[in-house]
Amino acid sequence: MREFEQPAHHQSVNQGYSVEQQSQFKAQHDEIAATLGELMVGGAPIEDAQVQEWIGKHYAFVSQFWKPTRTAYKSLALTYVMDPAFKENYDTHADGLAKFVQQAINVWADANLRY
């Protein structure tokens, strides 16, 4: 098995969602990533109020599926830079966006999540 390939018995993350729901989820995520990419390219630091507002929207997006704790949310963010598929997903919006999002999530999580 190649690294990062899902085993045949692994259930799809999209299982249980209609094609229309999957399309809506993708559009929501793409809007968040594209906006964060624009902010990053425009020179906004990770602590910028607009960046942090969009990270809050990212947390709300993730919370549709699972409500992560501070540690879990920061761990998810770490996968954005460590997993090539996640990294590519973000970096297609702007080079270096995965790292930017990961760092911005760390700031947001520390400021907004108790546990």
N, C-alpha and C positions, 0 to 999 in steps of 0.2 A: 504494500500500500504506500502510495506517495504521501509525503508530508502534507498535512492540511486537507487531504481528501476525506470525505465523510464515508464511513463504512456503509454497506448496503442496508443494514438494519436501522441506521440512524433516521429518525423522523425529520422531515423537512421543517424548517422554521416557519414556513408558510402554510403548513398543513392546517386545515380548519378555517382558512381565510379564503374568501372568494377572490377571483381574479380582479374584480373591481376594488375590493379592499386592499389587495396587494399593491395595486396601482396607486391608490390613495396614500398608502404608507410610503411608497417610493417617492411620490411627489412631495410629501411633507418633509421627508429626509433630505431630498435634493434641494428644497428651498432653504432649509437650515444650513446645509453644507455650502451652497452657493453664496449665501449671504455672509457666512463666516469667512469664506474665501475672499470675497470682495473687501470685507473689513481688514483682513490680514494684508492683502495686497495694497490697500490704501494706507497702511502704516499703523493701524490701531494696535495698541499693545493688548496683551491677554487680559489685563485688568480693566480695560476700557468699559464704560457702562453699557455701550451697545453690544460689545462682544459678550459680556456677562449676561445681558438680556437674552441673547440668542442661545447661549449655553443653557439658560433656564428653559427655553423652548425645546432644546435638545433633551433635557431631562424629562420634560412633560411628554415628549415623543416616546422616549424609552419607557416611561411609566405606563404607557398604554399596554405594554406587554408584561412588565415586571417593574416593581418599585424598588430600585436598588438603595442600599444603605450608602453612606459616604464612602466606605472602603470598597464596596462592590462597584460603585459608580466610577471611582478612580481606577479600579482594576479593569473595568470595561474600557476606559480611556486608554489604558496602557496597551490593550490589544490593538488599538488603532495604529500604533507605531510598530508593534511587534509582529502582527499577522500581516503577511504581504497582501492578502485580499482586502482587508480593512484599509490598510495604508493606501493601496491603489485607489480604492473607492473615494477616499478623501482627497488624495493628491491629484486626482483628475480635475477637481474643481480649482485647485491652485497648488503649485509645487510647495511642499512643506506644510500643507494644511493639517495633515494627520497629527504632526507634532504640536502645532499651534492649538488644535482642538484639545489634545491631551493635556497640555499645560493649562489651558483656559478652564477645562473641567476641574482640574485640581484646585484652582482658585475658587471656582464657584462652589464646589462640594465643601470645601473648608468653611466657606462663609454661610452656606445655606442648609447643610445637612448636619444634624446633631450626631448621628450614629453611622 
